[in-house]
């Protein structure tokens, strides 16, 4: 009889319950006043973070630098503009050297200081509820995966057990072979001793047979 996959059924049930819990969290985010205010505030934070990440990933700093240099490139100046530029350079030259100022650089990190347009409250609440619901579902799924991994570690390895059994049988066969070799050695020694005894008896019998017979009285 094939055993029922109880763990898989239980994990499937827990996943469905987690979806129900996620939907419950989303409903509470809209219905509960305090939770709604909390969700709206952190939903705006999540929106700002998403926008900053999107802009940071999509923008091309090198192209922006080239566009800025092109916009700042010198053009044909009129006589009045030339006089203004000369006067500005002379005025700049008369300033003390220690008070040098640098032009602001167009930095890639400037995007993190930007403030994007806020979402409507309902959309911010929806965004926060979606993030929390998905996080709850992922947390439950991750917990199930960790538990299944831990259970697999605790489960005995069938191949390892078979290898261990084969090693035990091999050790038993080696031990039996050693015992047989020892018994064979003892039998050989006994056979050799018996053979020597037999030779001695034969020699004694031959010597006795060669003796002259005793004359009758």
N, C-alpha and C positions, 0 to 999 in steps of 0.2 A: 504494500500500500504506500503510495507516494504521500509524504507528509505535507501538510498545508504550509504555504509560505506566510506564516503568521507575522513575521517581522515586516515583510513587504506590504501586507495588508494594513498593519498598524502604521507604517510610515505614510502610506497613501491616505489613511484617515487623518493623520496629523497634518498633512499638507492641506487637505480640505478644510480642516479646522483653522489652520493658519490663514487661509484665504478669507474665511468668515471673520476671523479676528481683524484682518486688515480692513475689510469693508466696515466693520464696526468702528474702527479707529477713524476712518474717513467720515462716517456719519456723525460721530461725536465731535469731530473738528468743525462741522457746520452747525450742529445743534447747541452745543454747550458754549455759553458766552465767554467764559474765561479761557477755555481751550481754543475757542475761535480767535480771540485776541492774541493768544500765544502763537497759534498756527499762522496768523497773518503776519506777525512780526518776523518770525523765523522763515516764513515763506519768502518774504522780501529779501532776507539775507541769502537764501538759497538762489533766488533769481539773480541777485547781483553777482554771486560767485559763478553761476552758469554763464552769464554774459561776459564776465571778465575772462573766463577760461576760453570761451568761444572766440573772442576777439584776439586773445593772446595766441591761440593756435592758428587762426586764419590770416593774421596780418603778416606782412613781409617788411621787416625793418629796413632791408637794403633798398627795396623799391621806394619806400617812403623817404629814405635819405637822398636818393637820386632825385626824386621829385622836389624835395626841399632845396637841394643845390641848384636845380634848374630854375626854380622860382626866384632864388636869390642871385642868379647870374646877372652880371652887369649888362645893361642895354645902352643904346645911344642916348647920351645925356644932352640936355639943352644947356645953354650958357648959364642960365640961372641955377640949374641943378648943380652944375660944375662948381659955381661959386659957393653954393651952400655946402657942398662936400669938402671943398678946400677950407672953408671957415671951420667946419666941424673937425677936420683933421688937425688944424692949427690949435683949436681949443683943446683937443684931446692931447696934443703934444705938450701943452703948457701945464697939464695936470701932473702932480707928483707921481713918480713911477710905482710907488708902493701901493697905490690904490687901484690896481688893475682889476678889471672885471672880466668875467668870462661869459660868452654867449651861452644861453641855456641849450644843452644838448637834448636832442629828441631821443629819449631813452626808451628802451623796450619795457622797462618796469613802470612807465607812466600809466599804463592801462590799469594797473591795480589801484591807482589813486582816483580813477574816474568814478563818477556816480551816474549810473544809468537810470532811465525812466522807471519809476516804480510800477508794479502791477496793480490792477484793481484788487480790492480786498478779497473778493470771491475767488479770483484766480490764484492769489497768493495762498489762500487757505487750501485750494485744490492741490497746488504744487506741494505744499508741506504734507498734506494728507497722503498724496501719492508716494512721496519719498519715505515717509514713516511706514506706510503699508508695505511697500516693496522691501524696506529694510527688515520689517518683521518677518515677511515670508522668507527672505534670504537667510535670516538668522535661524529660523526653524529648519530650513533645508540644510544649512551648514551644520547645525547640531546633529541632525540625522546622519549626515555623512561622517562626522567625527565619531559618533556612536557606532556606526557600522564598521568603520576602520578599527576602532578599539575592539569591537567584537571579533573581527577577523584576526586580530593579533592574539586574542585569547583562545581562539579556536585551534585545536591541535592540527598540525600539518600531517596529512595522510602519507605523503611521500616520505617525510622524515621518519614517521613511525615504521613504514615498510623497510626503509634503509636500516633502521636500528634493529629490526627483527632479523634481517639478513645478516647483519654484523654479528648478532648474538648466535645465530645458527652456524656461521663460519667459525666463530670462536669455539663453539661446542664441537664441531667437526675436527678442528685442530687439536683440541684437548683429547678427543677420542683417538685420533691418530697417534698422538704422543703416548697414550696409554697402551695402544696396540704395539708400538715400537718397543716400549719397555717390556711388555709381556713376551714379545718375540725374542728379545735379548735374554730374558730369563730362561725361556725354553731352549735357546741355543746353548747357553751355559750348562743347563741340565743334560742336554743331549751329549755335549762334549764330555762331561764328567762320566756319564754312563758308558760312552764309547771307550774312554780310558780304562774304566773298570772292567769292561768286557775284554779289552786287549790284555789287561793284567791277568785275568782269569785264563785266557787262552794261553798266555805265556807259561803260566804255572802248570796248566794241564799238559802242555807240550814237554815241559821239563820233567814232569812226573812220568810221562810216557817213555821218555828216553832212558830212564833209570833201568839197570839190569834187574831181571826178575829174581826174587829171593829163592834159592834152591830149597826143595822140600827136605825135611828131616827123614 
